[in-house]
Amino acid sequence: MNVLVAYATRHGATAGIAEQIATTLCEEGIQAEARPVEDVTDLEEYDAVVLGGAAYMFHWLKAARTFAHEHRAALRQLPLWLFSSGPLGTDEVDDQGHDVREAARPKEFDELTELLRPRSEEVFFGAYDPQEKPIGVGERITRMMPAARAALPAGDFRDWDQIDAWAREIAQELASE
């Protein structure tokens, strides 16, 4: 069993999640490697795929969306899991009582779950370092807005126990086949 953990990242937090998933799969006896989606040209050597991307302004990064569409035929034939990273902070619910992870679910996931039929999907908390240079117009504009800056807590909010638990679930499912 050879698993690809493909990812699209902007500042590296999603890459860290993908690498942790691959490491946990390996610890569970499943051969796995994490690679940026830009470095993957075909899926022939893989028996399963975990595909992840960072979400910004409720959208999955374009590189992850492009990868999913370009490889949709192969992804539909393989065991597939999707993940996203993005929400910041430690609150599980927002001020209106909504689940933060559900609210941060990328808008594209409805289309992608229908198109690709993943076995499951997960939204993980991300990380934000205000000292990093903004990438893209959206980030630059957001960082210029005082209210937006105040709403973006700085820190690494990735829950490694949650990430490991999800990867172990994937490993158990693959091992049982």
C-alpha positions in Angstrom: 0.0 0.0 0.0 1.5 3.3 -1.1 -0.4 6.5 -0.1 0.1 10.0 -1.5 -0.6 12.9 0.9 -0.8 15.7 -1.6 -1.2 19.3 -0.4 -1.4 22.9 -1.4 -0.1 25.4 1.1 0.6 29.1 1.1 2.7 29.7 4.3 3.6 26.1 5.3 1.0 25.2 7.9 -0.9 22.9 5.6 2.4 21.3 4.5 3.1 20.5 8.2 -0.3 18.8 8.5 0.3 16.8 5.4 3.7 15.7 6.6 2.3 14.7 10.0 -0.4 12.6 8.3 2.2 10.9 6.2 4.4 10.2 9.2 1.5 8.8 11.2 0.5 6.6 8.3 4.1 5.3 8.2 4.0 4.7 11.9 0.9 2.6 11.4 2.6 0.4 8.8 1.3 2.2 5.7 3.9 3.5 3.2 3.1 7.2 2.6 4.7 10.4 1.4 3.7 14.0 1.5 4.2 16.1 -1.7 3.1 19.5 -2.9 0.4 19.1 -5.6 2.5 21.0 -8.0 5.1 18.2 -7.8 2.7 15.4 -8.7 2.1 14.6 -12.3 0.3 11.3 -12.1 -1.1 8.9 -9.5 -0.2 5.6 -11.1 2.2 4.5 -8.3 -0.3 5.2 -5.5 -3.0 3.0 -4.0 -4.7 5.8 -2.0 -4.6 9.6 -1.8 -5.1 12.1 1.0 -5.6 15.5 -0.6 -5.4 18.7 1.4 -5.2 22.4 1.0 -5.3 25.6 3.0 -8.6 27.6 2.9 -8.6 31.4 2.6 -11.8 33.4 2.6 -13.9 30.1 2.5 -12.1 28.8 -0.6 -9.6 26.0 -1.0 -6.4 27.1 -2.6 -6.5 27.1 -6.4 -3.6 24.6 -6.7 -5.6 22.0 -4.7 -8.8 22.6 -6.7 -6.8 22.4 -10.0 -5.2 19.1 -8.9 -8.6 17.6 -7.9 -10.1 18.5 -11.3 -7.1 17.5 -13.4 -6.8 14.1 -11.6 -10.5 13.5 -11.0 -10.6 10.3 -13.1 -7.8 8.7 -11.1 -9.0 10.1 -7.7 -12.5 8.6 -8.3 -10.9 5.1 -8.6 -8.7 5.4 -5.5 -9.5 5.5 -1.8 -9.5 9.3 -1.2 -9.7 11.6 1.9 -9.9 15.4 1.8 -8.7 17.9 4.4 -8.5 21.6 4.7 -6.7 23.9 7.2 -7.6 27.4 8.0 -9.6 28.4 11.0 -7.6 30.2 13.6 -7.9 30.3 17.4 -9.0 27.7 19.9 -12.7 28.3 20.0 -14.8 25.3 18.7 -17.9 27.5 18.2 -18.2 31.2 17.2 -20.2 33.9 18.9 -23.4 32.7 17.2 -22.9 29.1 18.4 -21.8 27.8 14.9 -19.2 25.1 14.7 -16.0 26.9 13.6 -14.7 24.0 11.5 -18.1 23.6 9.7 -18.1 27.3 9.0 -14.6 27.1 7.6 -15.3 24.2 5.3 -14.3 25.3 1.8 -17.2 26.1 -0.5 -15.7 23.7 -3.1 -16.1 20.7 -0.8 -19.7 20.1 -1.8 -18.8 20.0 -5.5 -15.7 17.9 -4.8 -17.4 15.3 -2.6 -19.9 14.8 -5.4 -17.2 14.7 -8.1 -14.6 12.6 -6.3 -16.6 10.7 -3.6 -14.0 10.9 -0.8 -14.3 8.5 2.1 -14.2 11.4 4.5 -13.2 15.0 4.9 -11.7 17.0 7.8 -11.1 20.6 8.6 -8.1 21.3 10.8 -7.2 24.5 12.6 -4.3 26.4 11.0 -1.5 28.7 11.9 -1.0 32.4 11.4 2.2 34.4 11.8 1.6 38.2 11.2 5.3 38.7 10.6 5.2 36.6 7.4 4.9 38.5 4.2 1.4 38.5 2.8 0.8 36.5 -0.4 -1.8 37.7 -2.8 -4.1 40.7 -3.0 -6.6 39.2 -0.5 -4.0 38.8 2.2 -2.6 42.3 1.7 -6.0 43.9 1.8 -7.0 41.9 4.9 -3.9 42.9 6.7 -4.5 46.6 6.0 -7.9 46.4 7.7 -7.7 47.0 11.5 -10.9 45.0 12.2 -9.6 42.0 10.2 -6.2 42.2 11.8 -7.8 42.1 15.3 -9.9 39.1 14.3 -6.9 37.1 13.2 -5.2 35.6 16.3 -1.5 34.9 15.8 -0.2 31.5 16.7 -0.1 27.8 15.7 -3.5 26.3 16.4 -3.0 22.9 14.7 -4.3 20.1 16.9 -1.7 17.4 16.4 -3.6 14.8 18.4 -6.7 15.4 16.1 -4.5 15.1 13.0 -2.9 11.9 14.2 -6.2 10.4 15.2 -7.6 11.1 11.7 -4.5 9.6 10.1 -4.8 6.5 12.3 -8.5 6.1 11.2 -7.3 6.2 7.5 -4.6 3.7 8.3 -7.1 1.3 10.0 -9.5 1.6 7.0 -6.7 0.9 4.5 -5.3 -2.0 6.6 -8.8 -3.6 6.8 -9.1 -3.8 3.0 
